[in-house]
């Protein structure tokens, strides 16, 4: 069902400070920066092997990441898995009784199609599935 880990999402309070940590200390290359208004975040992708770390800064306190930061503070927000056909994957998960946050995909970073599974259905981990833009 899942092809590979696409990225690990990390909620941060200070995006520029987090970028500095990951670039300078961890020697990861920043490969993309984008504001995803629909999800209420400014996000960056840093390469780590064939995968990414996605740093997420909230655009406001009432956004999902803003609420996460207020409740839990900075840290791992979600794990994202790459799929080849997000519509088929969502249909299979729904048929299996998996609790979904998104029953239809939405637009993610770099024009990808994404959907989230409820943490209650994923062992307490917010799980994102990603179909990369072609």
N, CA, C and O atoms as a GROMACS GRO file, in nm:
protein
  536
    1UNK      N    1   0.082  -0.119   0.000
    1UNK     CA    2   0.000   0.000   0.000
    1UNK      C    3   0.087   0.126   0.000
    1UNK      O    4   0.068   0.214  -0.084
    2UNK      N    5   0.182   0.134   0.094
    2UNK     CA    6   0.271   0.250   0.101
    2UNK      C    7   0.403   0.214   0.033
    2UNK      O    8   0.461   0.109   0.060
    3UNK      N    9   0.451   0.302  -0.055
    3UNK     CA   10   0.572   0.275  -0.131
    3UNK      C   11   0.699   0.301  -0.049
    3UNK      O   12   0.795   0.224  -0.056
    4UNK      N   13   0.698   0.409   0.028
    4UNK     CA   14   0.815   0.445   0.110
    4UNK      C   15   0.777   0.561   0.200
    4UNK      O   16   0.672   0.622   0.183
    5UNK      N   17   0.862   0.590   0.296
    5UNK     CA   18   0.843   0.712   0.375
    5UNK      C   19   0.877   0.828   0.285
    5UNK      O   20   0.984   0.832   0.225
    6UNK      N   21   0.786   0.924   0.274
    6UNK     CA   22   0.808   1.043   0.194
    6UNK      C   23   0.879   1.149   0.277
    6UNK      O   24   0.980   1.206   0.235
    7UNK      N   25   0.824   1.175   0.396
    7UNK     CA   26   0.887   1.273   0.484
    7UNK      C   27   0.835   1.258   0.627
    7UNK      O   28   0.735   1.192   0.653
    8UNK      N   29   0.908   1.320   0.716
    8UNK     CA   30   0.865   1.334   0.855
    8UNK      C   31   0.840   1.483   0.874
    8UNK      O   32   0.928   1.566   0.849
    9UNK      N   33   0.719   1.517   0.920
    9UNK     CA   34   0.683   1.656   0.942
    9UNK      C   35   0.714   1.698   1.084
    9UNK      O   36   0.678   1.628   1.179
   10UNK      N   37   0.783   1.811   1.100
   10UNK     CA   38   0.822   1.862   1.231
   10UNK      C   39   0.765   2.002   1.248
   10UNK      O   40   0.796   2.092   1.170
   11UNK      N   41   0.682   2.022   1.349
   11UNK     CA   42   0.625   2.153   1.379
   11UNK      C   43   0.731   2.235   1.453
   11UNK      O   44   0.793   2.188   1.548
   12UNK      N   45   0.750   2.359   1.407
   12UNK     CA   46   0.850   2.447   1.468
   12UNK      C   47   0.788   2.583   1.498
   12UNK      O   48   0.693   2.625   1.432
   13UNK      N   49   0.842   2.650   1.596
   13UNK     CA   50   0.794   2.784   1.629
   13UNK      C   51   0.868   2.891   1.551
   13UNK      O   52   0.810   2.993   1.515
   14UNK      N   53   0.997   2.867   1.524
   14UNK     CA   54   1.080   2.964   1.452
   14UNK      C   55   1.140   2.892   1.332
   14UNK      O   56   1.237   2.818   1.345
   15UNK      N   57   1.082   2.915   1.214
   15UNK     CA   58   1.123   2.843   1.095
   15UNK      C   59   1.268   2.871   1.058
   15UNK      O   60   1.342   2.778   1.025
   16UNK      N   61   1.310   2.996   1.063
   16UNK     CA   62   1.447   3.028   1.025
   16UNK      C   63   1.549   2.965   1.119
   16UNK      O   64   1.654   2.919   1.074
   17UNK      N   65   1.521   2.962   1.248
   17UNK     CA   66   1.611   2.897   1.344
   17UNK      C   67   1.617   2.746   1.318
   17UNK      O   68   1.724   2.686   1.327
   18UNK      N   69   1.503   2.687   1.287
   18UNK     CA   70   1.500   2.543   1.259
   18UNK      C   71   1.576   2.512   1.131
   18UNK      O   72   1.650   2.413   1.125
   19UNK      N   73   1.560   2.596   1.029
   19UNK     CA   74   1.635   2.577   0.904
   19UNK      C   75   1.784   2.581   0.932
   19UNK      O   76   1.860   2.498   0.883
   20UNK      N   77   1.826   2.678   1.011
   20UNK     CA   78   1.968   2.690   1.044
   20UNK      C   79   2.020   2.564   1.113
   20UNK      O   80   2.128   2.516   1.081
   21UNK      N   81   1.943   2.510   1.206
   21UNK     CA   82   1.982   2.387   1.275
   21UNK      C   83   1.999   2.272   1.176
   21UNK      O   84   2.100   2.202   1.177
   22UNK      N   85   1.899   2.252   1.093
   22UNK     CA   86   1.902   2.139   1.001
   22UNK      C   87   2.008   2.156   0.891
   22UNK      O   88   2.071   2.058   0.852
   23UNK      N   89   2.028   2.278   0.842
   23UNK     CA   90   2.128   2.300   0.738
   23UNK      C   91   2.270   2.299   0.794
   23UNK      O   92   2.358   2.231   0.741
   24UNK      N   93   2.292   2.375   0.900
   24UNK     CA   94   2.429   2.392   0.949
   24UNK      C   95   2.475   2.276   1.036
   24UNK      O   96   2.584   2.222   1.018
   25UNK      N   97   2.391   2.237   1.132
   25UNK     CA   98   2.432   2.132   1.226
   25UNK      C   99   2.416   1.993   1.167
   25UNK      O  100   2.504   1.909   1.181
   26UNK      N  101   2.302   1.968   1.102
   26UNK     CA  102   2.274   1.835   1.048
   26UNK      C  103   2.319   1.818   0.903
   26UNK      O  104   2.315   1.708   0.848
   27UNK      N  105   2.364   1.930   0.842
   27UNK     CA  106   2.416   1.928   0.704
   27UNK      C  107   2.315   1.874   0.603
   27UNK      O  108   2.352   1.801   0.511
   28UNK      N  109   2.188   1.910   0.622
   28UNK     CA  110   2.084   1.874   0.526
   28UNK      C  111   2.065   1.991   0.430
   28UNK      O  112   2.075   2.107   0.470
   29UNK      N  113   2.037   1.959   0.304
   29UNK     CA  114   2.018   2.063   0.204
   29UNK      C  115   1.870   2.103   0.196
   29UNK      O  116   1.783   2.018   0.179
   30UNK      N  117   1.845   2.234   0.207
   30UNK     CA  118   1.710   2.286   0.188
   30UNK      C  119   1.682   2.282   0.038
   30UNK      O  120   1.756   2.340  -0.042
   31UNK      N  121   1.574   2.212   0.000
   31UNK     CA  122   1.545   2.194  -0.143
   31UNK      C  123   1.416   2.263  -0.186
   31UNK      O  124   1.392   2.278  -0.306
   32UNK      N  125   1.333   2.306  -0.090
   32UNK     CA  126   1.207   2.370  -0.129
   32UNK      C  127   1.151   2.446  -0.010
   32UNK      O  128   1.157   2.400   0.104
   33UNK      N  129   1.094   2.564  -0.039
   33UNK     CA  130   1.026   2.644   0.063
   33UNK      C  131   0.898   2.698   0.000
   33UNK      O  132   0.899   2.749  -0.111
   34UNK      N  133   0.787   2.686   0.073
   34UNK     CA  134   0.658   2.723   0.016
   34UNK      C  135   0.559   2.756   0.128
   34UNK      O  136   0.562   2.695   0.234
   35UNK      N  137   0.473   2.852   0.102
   35UNK     CA  138   0.359   2.878   0.189
   35UNK      C  139   0.241   2.800   0.133
   35UNK      O  140   0.203   2.819   0.017
   36UNK      N  141   0.183   2.713   0.214
   36UNK     CA  142   0.068   2.633   0.175
   36UNK      C  143  -0.052   2.691   0.251
   36UNK      O  144  -0.087   2.645   0.360
   37UNK      N  145  -0.112   2.793   0.193
   37UNK     CA  146  -0.219   2.867   0.258
   37UNK      C  147  -0.334   2.776   0.298
   37UNK      O  148  -0.392   2.791   0.405
   38UNK      N  149  -0.368   2.680   0.211
   38UNK     CA  150  -0.480   2.589   0.238
   38UNK      C  151  -0.460   2.509   0.367
   38UNK      O  152  -0.557   2.470   0.432
   39UNK      N  153  -0.333   2.485   0.404
   39UNK     CA  154  -0.307   2.410   0.526
   39UNK      C  155  -0.257   2.499   0.639
   39UNK      O  156  -0.231   2.451   0.749
   40UNK      N  157  -0.245   2.629   0.612
   40UNK     CA  158  -0.207   2.723   0.717
   40UNK      C  159  -0.064   2.713   0.763
   40UNK      O  160  -0.034   2.735   0.880
   41UNK      N  161   0.027   2.678   0.670
   41UNK     CA  162   0.167   2.662   0.709
   41UNK      C  163   0.262   2.724   0.608
   41UNK      O  164   0.230   2.740   0.490
   42UNK      N  165   0.378   2.759   0.658
   42UNK     CA  166   0.494   2.779   0.572
   42UNK      C  167   0.579   2.655   0.595
   42UNK      O  168   0.607   2.618   0.708
   43UNK      N  169   0.618   2.592   0.487
   43UNK     CA  170   0.686   2.464   0.496
   43UNK      C  171   0.815   2.464   0.415
   43UNK      O  172   0.825   2.530   0.311
   44UNK      N  173   0.912   2.390   0.464
   44UNK     CA  174   1.035   2.368   0.389
   44UNK      C  175   1.063   2.219   0.386
   44UNK      O  176   1.028   2.145   0.478
   45UNK      N  177   1.126   2.177   0.278
   45UNK     CA  178   1.172   2.039   0.267
   45UNK      C  179   1.324   2.040   0.266
   45UNK      O  180   1.387   2.117   0.194
   46UNK      N  181   1.380   1.952   0.347
   46UNK     CA  182   1.525   1.932   0.349
   46UNK      C  183   1.552   1.787   0.314
   46UNK      O  184   1.484   1.696   0.362
   47UNK      N  185   1.652   1.765   0.229
   47UNK     CA  186   1.688   1.630   0.188
   47UNK      C  187   1.760   1.555   0.299
   47UNK      O  188   1.848   1.608   0.366
   48UNK      N  189   1.720   1.430   0.317
   48UNK     CA  190   1.794   1.336   0.400
   48UNK      C  191   1.783   1.202   0.327
   48UNK      O  192   1.680   1.135   0.333
   49UNK      N  193   1.891   1.165   0.258
   49UNK     CA  194   1.886   1.048   0.171
   49UNK      C  195   1.786   1.073   0.060
   49UNK      O  196   1.782   1.181   0.002
   50UNK      N  197   1.703   0.972   0.031
   50UNK     CA  198   1.601   0.989  -0.073
   50UNK      C  199   1.471   1.045  -0.015
   50UNK      O  200   1.372   1.058  -0.087
   51UNK      N  201   1.470   1.077   0.112
   51UNK     CA  202   1.351   1.125   0.180
   51UNK      C  203   1.370   1.270   0.224
   51UNK      O  204   1.470   1.333   0.189
   52UNK      N  205   1.276   1.320   0.300
   52UNK     CA  206   1.280   1.459   0.344
   52UNK      C  207   1.239   1.473   0.490
   52UNK      O  208   1.170   1.389   0.546
   53UNK      N  209   1.285   1.582   0.548
   53UNK     CA  210   1.227   1.635   0.670
   53UNK      C  211   1.151   1.758   0.626
   53UNK      O  212   1.204   1.841   0.552
   54UNK      N  213   1.026   1.770   0.670
   54UNK     CA  214   0.944   1.886   0.638
   54UNK      C  215   0.927   1.967   0.766
   54UNK      O  216   0.868   1.919   0.863
   55UNK      N  217   0.979   2.089   0.765
   55UNK     CA  218   0.961   2.178   0.879
   55UNK      C  219   0.836   2.262   0.854
   55UNK      O  220   0.818   2.316   0.744
   56UNK      N  221   0.750   2.272   0.955
   56UNK     CA  222   0.621   2.338   0.942
   56UNK      C  223   0.607   2.450   1.044
   56UNK      O  224   0.615   2.427   1.164
   57UNK      N  225   0.587   2.571   0.995
   57UNK     CA  226   0.560   2.685   1.082
   57UNK      C  227   0.417   2.730   1.057
   57UNK      O  228   0.376   2.747   0.942
   58UNK      N  229   0.342   2.748   1.163
   58UNK     CA  230   0.200   2.787   1.152
   58UNK      C  231   0.188   2.930   1.101
   58UNK      O  232   0.266   3.018   1.139
   59UNK      N  233   0.089   2.952   1.015
   59UNK     CA  234   0.058   3.088   0.969
   59UNK      C  235  -0.028   3.163   1.070
   59UNK      O  236  -0.046   3.284   1.058
   60UNK      N  237  -0.082   3.091   1.169
   60UNK     CA  238  -0.163   3.155   1.272
   60UNK      C  239  -0.200   3.053   1.378
   60UNK      O  240  -0.184   2.933   1.356
   61UNK      N  241  -0.250   3.098   1.492
   61UNK     CA  242  -0.281   3.008   1.603
   61UNK      C  243  -0.401   2.918   1.577
   61UNK      O  244  -0.414   2.814   1.642
   62UNK      N  245  -0.489   2.954   1.485
   62UNK     CA  246  -0.609   2.874   1.459
   62UNK      C  247  -0.592   2.773   1.347
   62UNK      O  248  -0.689   2.711   1.304
   63UNK      N  249  -0.470   2.755   1.299
   63UNK     CA  250  -0.441   2.655   1.196
   63UNK      C  251  -0.411   2.521   1.264
   63UNK      O  252  -0.383   2.519   1.384
   64UNK      N  253  -0.415   2.410   1.191
   64UNK     CA  254  -0.384   2.282   1.254
   64UNK      C  255  -0.246   2.279   1.322
   64UNK      O  256  -0.233   2.228   1.433
   65UNK      N  257  -0.144   2.332   1.256
   65UNK     CA  258  -0.010   2.332   1.317
   65UNK      C  259  -0.005   2.431   1.433
   65UNK      O  260   0.062   2.406   1.533
   66UNK      N  261  -0.074   2.544   1.420
   66UNK     CA  262  -0.080   2.640   1.531
   66UNK      C  263  -0.143   2.578   1.655
   66UNK      O  264  -0.093   2.597   1.766
   67UNK      N  265  -0.251   2.504   1.636
   67UNK     CA  266  -0.316   2.435   1.749
   67UNK      C  267  -0.226   2.326   1.806
   67UNK      O  268  -0.220   2.308   1.927
   68UNK      N  269  -0.156   2.254   1.718
   68UNK     CA  270  -0.063   2.150   1.763
   68UNK      C  271   0.046   2.212   1.850
   68UNK      O  272   0.076   2.160   1.958
   69UNK      N  273   0.105   2.322   1.803
   69UNK     CA  274   0.212   2.388   1.880
   69UNK      C  275   0.161   2.436   2.015
   69UNK      O  276   0.231   2.423   2.115
   70UNK      N  277   0.040   2.492   2.019
   70UNK     CA  278  -0.017   2.540   2.146
   70UNK      C  279  -0.040   2.426   2.243
   70UNK      O  280  -0.022   2.443   2.364
   71UNK      N  281  -0.079   2.311   2.191
   71UNK     CA  282  -0.112   2.198   2.278
   71UNK      C  283   0.011   2.116   2.317
   71UNK      O  284   0.026   2.077   2.432
   72UNK      N  285   0.100   2.090   2.220
   72UNK     CA  286   0.210   1.997   2.242
   72UNK      C  287   0.348   2.059   2.233
   72UNK      O  288   0.446   1.999   2.276
   73UNK      N  289   0.356   2.180   2.177
   73UNK     CA  290   0.487   2.242   2.157
   73UNK      C  291   0.554   2.186   2.032
   73UNK      O  292   0.497   2.100   1.964
   74UNK      N  293   0.675   2.234   2.002
   74UNK     CA  294   0.743   2.189   1.882
   74UNK      C  295   0.780   2.041   1.889
   74UNK      O  296   0.803   1.987   1.997
   75UNK      N  297   0.785   1.978   1.773
   75UNK     CA  298   0.825   1.838   1.768
   75UNK      C  299   0.764   1.768   1.648
   75UNK      O  300   0.708   1.831   1.560
   76UNK      N  301   0.777   1.636   1.647
   76UNK     CA  302   0.726   1.559   1.535
   76UNK      C  303   0.575   1.576   1.525
   76UNK      O  304   0.502   1.555   1.622
   77UNK      N  305   0.530   1.615   1.408
   77UNK     CA  306   0.389   1.641   1.382
   77UNK      C  307   0.323   1.523   1.312
   77UNK      O  308   0.213   1.482   1.348
   78UNK      N  309   0.391   1.468   1.209
   78UNK     CA  310   0.333   1.357   1.133
   78UNK      C  311   0.441   1.279   1.058
   78UNK      O  312   0.554   1.326   1.041
   79UNK      N  313   0.403   1.161   1.014
   79UNK     CA  314   0.485   1.080   0.924
   79UNK      C  315   0.406   1.067   0.795
   79UNK      O  316   0.287   1.037   0.797
   80UNK      N  317   0.474   1.088   0.682
   80UNK     CA  318   0.407   1.082   0.552
   80UNK      C  319   0.463   0.968   0.469
   80UNK      O  320   0.584   0.947   0.462
   81UNK      N  321   0.372   0.893   0.407
   81UNK     CA  322   0.408   0.780   0.323
   81UNK      C  323   0.368   0.810   0.179
   81UNK      O  324   0.260   0.864   0.154
   82UNK      N  325   0.454   0.776   0.087
   82UNK     CA  326   0.425   0.798  -0.054
   82UNK      C  327   0.341   0.683  -0.109
   82UNK      O  328   0.364   0.567  -0.077
   83UNK      N  329   0.244   0.717  -0.193
   83UNK     CA  330   0.160   0.619  -0.262
   83UNK      C  331   0.157   0.654  -0.410
   83UNK      O  332   0.182   0.769  -0.448
   84UNK      N  333   0.126   0.556  -0.493
   84UNK     CA  334   0.120   0.582  -0.637
   84UNK      C  335  -0.018   0.629  -0.680
   84UNK      O  336  -0.031   0.702  -0.779
   85UNK      N  337  -0.123   0.589  -0.607
   85UNK     CA  338  -0.260   0.626  -0.642
   85UNK      C  339  -0.335   0.658  -0.513
   85UNK      O  340  -0.386   0.568  -0.446
   86UNK      N  341  -0.341   0.785  -0.479
   86UNK     CA  342  -0.400   0.825  -0.352
   86UNK      C  343  -0.550   0.794  -0.346
   86UNK      O  344  -0.603   0.762  -0.240
   87UNK      N  345  -0.619   0.805  -0.460
   87UNK     CA  346  -0.763   0.776  -0.460
   87UNK      C  347  -0.789   0.630  -0.427
   87UNK      O  348  -0.877   0.598  -0.347
   88UNK      N  349  -0.713   0.540  -0.488
   88UNK     CA  350  -0.729   0.397  -0.462
   88UNK      C  351  -0.689   0.364  -0.318
   88UNK      O  352  -0.752   0.281  -0.253
   89UNK      N  353  -0.582   0.428  -0.269
   89UNK     CA  354  -0.537   0.404  -0.132
   89UNK      C  355  -0.642   0.449  -0.032
   89UNK      O  356  -0.672   0.377   0.063
   90UNK      N  357  -0.699   0.569  -0.053
   90UNK     CA  358  -0.804   0.616   0.037
   90UNK      C  359  -0.926   0.524   0.034
   90UNK      O  360  -0.985   0.496   0.138
   91UNK      N  361  -0.962   0.477  -0.085
   91UNK     CA  362  -1.077   0.386  -0.096
   91UNK      C  363  -1.050   0.256  -0.020
   91UNK      O  364  -1.139   0.205   0.049
   92UNK      N  365  -0.929   0.202  -0.033
   92UNK     CA  366  -0.894   0.078   0.036
   92UNK      C  367  -0.893   0.098   0.187
   92UNK      O  368  -0.941   0.013   0.262
   93UNK      N  369  -0.837   0.210   0.233
   93UNK     CA  370  -0.834   0.238   0.376
   93UNK      C  371  -0.975   0.256   0.432
   93UNK      O  372  -1.007   0.205   0.540
   94UNK      N  373  -1.059   0.328   0.358
   94UNK     CA  374  -1.198   0.348   0.402
   94UNK      C  375  -1.272   0.215   0.408
   94UNK      O  376  -1.345   0.188   0.503
   95UNK      N  377  -1.252   0.131   0.306
   95UNK     CA  378  -1.317  -0.001   0.302
   95UNK      C  379  -1.272  -0.089   0.418
   95UNK      O  380  -1.347  -0.175   0.465
   96UNK      N  381  -1.148  -0.068   0.463
   96UNK     CA  382  -1.094  -0.145   0.576
   96UNK      C  383  -1.140  -0.089   0.710
   96UNK      O  384  -1.108  -0.144   0.815
   97UNK      N  385  -1.217   0.022   0.706
   97UNK     CA  386  -1.268   0.080   0.830
   97UNK      C  387  -1.173   0.178   0.897
   97UNK      O  388  -1.194   0.214   1.012
   98UNK      N  389  -1.070   0.221   0.826
   98UNK     CA  390  -0.974   0.316   0.882
   98UNK      C  391  -1.038   0.453   0.894
   98UNK      O  392  -1.103   0.501   0.801
   99UNK      N  393  -1.020   0.516   1.008
   99UNK     CA  394  -1.076   0.650   1.030
   99UNK      C  395  -0.990   0.753   0.957
   99UNK      O  396  -0.870   0.763   0.981
  100UNK      N  397  -1.052   0.828   0.867
  100UNK     CA  398  -0.982   0.925   0.784
  100UNK      C  399  -1.015   1.066   0.829
  100UNK      O  400  -1.129   1.095   0.867
  101UNK      N  401  -0.917   1.154   0.824
  101UNK     CA  402  -0.943   1.296   0.839
  101UNK      C  403  -0.991   1.351   0.705
  101UNK      O  404  -1.085   1.430   0.698
  102UNK      N  405  -0.923   1.308   0.598
  102UNK     CA  406  -0.957   1.352   0.462
  102UNK      C  407  -1.008   1.234   0.382
  102UNK      O  408  -0.936   1.136   0.361
  103UNK      N  409  -1.133   1.242   0.337
  103UNK     CA  410  -1.187   1.136   0.251
  103UNK      C  411  -1.154   1.161   0.105
  103UNK      O  412  -1.160   1.069   0.022
  104UNK      N  413  -1.118   1.284   0.073
  104UNK     CA  414  -1.071   1.318  -0.061
  104UNK      C  415  -0.939   1.394  -0.046
  104UNK      O  416  -0.919   1.466   0.052
  105UNK      N  417  -0.849   1.378  -0.142
  105UNK     CA  418  -0.718   1.445  -0.131
  105UNK      C  419  -0.730   1.597  -0.138
  105UNK      O  420  -0.824   1.652  -0.195
  106UNK      N  421  -0.631   1.662  -0.080
  106UNK     CA  422  -0.618   1.806  -0.091
  106UNK      C  423  -0.479   1.837  -0.147
  106UNK      O  424  -0.396   1.747  -0.160
  107UNK      N  425  -0.454   1.961  -0.180
  107UNK     CA  426  -0.325   1.999  -0.237
  107UNK      C  427  -0.223   2.018  -0.126
  107UNK      O  428  -0.250   2.084  -0.026
  108UNK      N  429  -0.107   1.958  -0.144
  108UNK     CA  430   0.002   1.971  -0.049
  108UNK      C  431   0.120   2.045  -0.111
  108UNK      O  432   0.107   2.109  -0.215
  109UNK      N  433   0.233   2.036  -0.045
  109UNK     CA  434   0.354   2.104  -0.090
  109UNK      C  435   0.396   2.052  -0.228
  109UNK      O  436   0.381   1.933  -0.257
  110UNK      N  437   0.448   2.139  -0.309
  110UNK     CA  438   0.496   2.110  -0.446
  110UNK      C  439   0.387   2.050  -0.535
  110UNK      O  440   0.416   1.971  -0.624
  111UNK      N  441   0.262   2.087  -0.510
  111UNK     CA  442   0.153   2.041  -0.595
  111UNK      C  443   0.115   1.895  -0.576
  111UNK      O  444   0.044   1.838  -0.659
  112UNK      N  445   0.163   1.834  -0.469
  112UNK     CA  446   0.129   1.694  -0.442
  112UNK      C  447  -0.018   1.684  -0.400
  112UNK      O  448  -0.080   1.784  -0.366
  113UNK      N  449  -0.071   1.563  -0.402
  113UNK     CA  450  -0.205   1.536  -0.350
  113UNK      C  451  -0.185   1.463  -0.218
  113UNK      O  452  -0.112   1.364  -0.213
  114UNK      N  453  -0.248   1.510  -0.112
  114UNK     CA  454  -0.227   1.454   0.020
  114UNK      C  455  -0.359   1.428   0.092
  114UNK      O  456  -0.461   1.488   0.060
  115UNK      N  457  -0.354   1.339   0.189
  115UNK     CA  458  -0.469   1.312   0.277
  115UNK      C  459  -0.414   1.262   0.409
  115UNK      O  460  -0.309   1.199   0.414
  116UNK      N  461  -0.487   1.291   0.516
  116UNK     CA  462  -0.444   1.251   0.649
  116UNK      C  463  -0.535   1.144   0.706
  116UNK      O  464  -0.656   1.145   0.686
  117UNK      N  465  -0.474   1.050   0.778
  117UNK     CA  466  -0.545   0.948   0.854
  117UNK      C  467  -0.550   0.995   0.999
  117UNK      O  468  -0.455   1.057   1.047
  118UNK      N  469  -0.657   0.967   1.067
  118UNK     CA  470  -0.672   1.010   1.205
  118UNK      C  471  -0.572   0.937   1.294
  118UNK      O  472  -0.552   0.816   1.278
  119UNK      N  473  -0.508   1.008   1.387
  119UNK     CA  474  -0.413   0.941   1.477
  119UNK      C  475  -0.473   0.823   1.552
  119UNK      O  476  -0.402   0.727   1.584
  120UNK      N  477  -0.602   0.828   1.582
  120UNK     CA  478  -0.667   0.717   1.653
  120UNK      C  479  -0.666   0.589   1.570
  120UNK      O  480  -0.676   0.479   1.624
  121UNK      N  481  -0.653   0.603   1.439
  121UNK     CA  482  -0.649   0.486   1.349
  121UNK      C  483  -0.507   0.445   1.317
  121UNK      O  484  -0.485   0.345   1.248
  122UNK      N  485  -0.410   0.520   1.367
  122UNK     CA  486  -0.270   0.499   1.328
  122UNK      C  487  -0.178   0.488   1.449
  122UNK      O  488  -0.064   0.535   1.446
  123UNK      N  489  -0.227   0.427   1.553
  123UNK     CA  490  -0.142   0.407   1.671
  123UNK      C  491  -0.098   0.536   1.737
  123UNK      O  492   0.010   0.541   1.797
  124UNK      N  493  -0.179   0.640   1.726
  124UNK     CA  494  -0.146   0.767   1.791
  124UNK      C  495  -0.060   0.859   1.706
  124UNK      O  496  -0.023   0.967   1.752
  125UNK      N  497  -0.027   0.819   1.583
  125UNK     CA  498   0.059   0.897   1.496
  125UNK      C  499  -0.026   0.958   1.384
  125UNK      O  500  -0.093   0.886   1.310
  126UNK      N  501  -0.022   1.092   1.372
  126UNK     CA  502  -0.088   1.154   1.257
  126UNK      C  503  -0.014   1.105   1.133
  126UNK      O  504   0.107   1.121   1.121
  127UNK      N  505  -0.089   1.044   1.041
  127UNK     CA  506  -0.030   0.984   0.922
  127UNK      C  507  -0.082   1.052   0.797
  127UNK      O  508  -0.203   1.070   0.780
  128UNK      N  509   0.010   1.090   0.710
  128UNK     CA  510  -0.024   1.154   0.584
  128UNK      C  511   0.012   1.058   0.471
  128UNK      O  512   0.115   0.990   0.476
  129UNK      N  513  -0.072   1.052   0.371
  129UNK     CA  514  -0.036   0.981   0.249
  129UNK      C  515  -0.018   1.085   0.139
  129UNK      O  516  -0.094   1.182   0.131
  130UNK      N  517   0.082   1.063   0.055
  130UNK     CA  518   0.123   1.161  -0.044
  130UNK      C  519   0.133   1.096  -0.181
  130UNK      O  520   0.200   0.994  -0.198
  131UNK      N  521   0.067   1.157  -0.277
  131UNK     CA  522   0.088   1.121  -0.418
  131UNK      C  523   0.161   1.239  -0.480
  131UNK      O  524   0.103   1.346  -0.497
  132UNK      N  525   0.288   1.221  -0.515
  132UNK     CA  526   0.365   1.333  -0.570
  132UNK      C  527   0.302   1.385  -0.699
  132UNK      O  528   0.238   1.310  -0.773
  133UNK      N  529   0.323   1.514  -0.726
  133UNK     CA  530   0.279   1.573  -0.852
  133UNK      C  531   0.361   1.511  -0.963
  133UNK      O  532   0.480   1.482  -0.946
  134UNK      N  533   0.299   1.492  -1.076
  134UNK     CA  534   0.371   1.429  -1.187
  134UNK      C  535   0.423   1.530  -1.285
  134UNK      O  536   0.486   1.494  -1.384
   0.00000   0.00000   0.00000
